[in-house]
């Protein structure tokens, strides 16, 4: 599956020099999640302040790589059809992402997923998910 449909979004996020460490971590197949030291909430997408309390006191924690399907659909009108889904990360936040290496009919709400990374032509790696053999957190 091609992830070129995310190129502009990824390039926009990667253009923020304050978040370069996030994208460098993905090259090592590590996804970092911002966790607020003030209110204790973990959030997604990467940004330099907490969307819940607006604190800038963030700790960047390595994601467990576990998630479960919250909602999914197939974008079949694309040149190469792909699955877009909201997944609930084990750490709590919902994330809009792709589910790879399966068919839409293989997916069920609540099914466990495992984090993987898809290379982009821009040189960045995009966090995506695939079905897991282990139960979701």
N, C-alpha and C positions, 0 to 999 in steps of 0.2 A: 504494500500500500504506500502510496506517495503522500507525504505530508506537505506538499507545496501549497495547499490551500491555507496553511497557517503561516506561510512565509512572511507576509506583511505584519501580522500580529507579533510574531516572534522577533522580527527585526526591530519593531517599535519598542518592545520590552528590552531587547538586547542593546538598543541604542542608549539606554540610561546607564551612564558610567557608574552610578552608585550601586547598581545591581550586577555589575560584571562578575562578582564572586559567585552569584547564584548560577549564572550560565557556565562559568568555569567548573563548578561542582558537577553540572550535568555531564560534562565531558568525562568525568570519572564515574558516571552512572550513580550519582548521588543527587537527590532532590532535597533542597533545604526548605523548611517551612518557618515563617516568622511566627514567633510566640511572644506575646506581650508580657513583659515583666511586671507591669502595673495591674492589669485586669486579669491576667492568667489565661487569656484566650489565644488560640492558634487560629490564624486566618490564611486564606488563599485569595488572591494572587500575590506575588512578591511586590511589596512596597515598603517604604521606609517609615511608615507610621501605622498604628493600630486603627483599623476602621471602626472599632467599637468604642474606644476611649480617647483616641487621637494622640496617644503617647508615642514618643519616639524611642522608648526603652524596649527594644526588641532583642530577643535571643533567637539565633538562627539554628534550628534543630534539624537533624537528619530525619527525614520521613521514614517510617517503618517499611513503606512499600506495599502496605496492605490497604485494600479498599473494598467497597461493595457497590454494586450497581444501584443507583437511585432512579435513573431514567435513561433510556437509550432510543436512538432512532437511526435509520439508514438514510444517508443523503444519496439517493440513487440517480439523481439527475446530473451529478458531477461526471466529468470525463472518466474518472475512476471512482466508483461508489465507495463510500467509507462510512464507518459507524461513529457517530458523535454521541457522547453520553455525559450526564452528570454522574459523578461517582462520589460516594461519601468516604473520605479518607479516614483511616483508623484514628487519626488525631482529631477528627471532628469536622473540619471544613468540607464543603461541597466544592468540587472542581469540575469544570467543563473540560473535556479531553476527548481523545479517541480511544476506542477499544480495537485492538488489532488481532490478526490471526484467527478470526472466527467469523461466523455468519450471524446475522441478527437473530435468526431462529434459535441459535445456541444460547442466547442470553435470557436470563430471568432476573427480575427485580430482586435485589438482595444477594445475587450470586457473588462469590468471592473473586477478587481480582488481585493481580500482582503487577507492580510497577516495572516498566521497561523503558527504554529510550530509543527514539527514532532519529537518525541523523537527518539534518536539514542541509540543503545546498549552501546555506549561509555559513556552514561550519558549526552551527549550534546543535544541541541535542534537545529534542522535545520530549518531556515526560508524557508517556502514554501507558495504557494498561492492557493486559491480556487476562483471559480467564485463568483462575488458579485452581490447583488441586486441593488447597487447604482452606478451611473455613475462614470467612471474613471476620475481622475483629469487631 
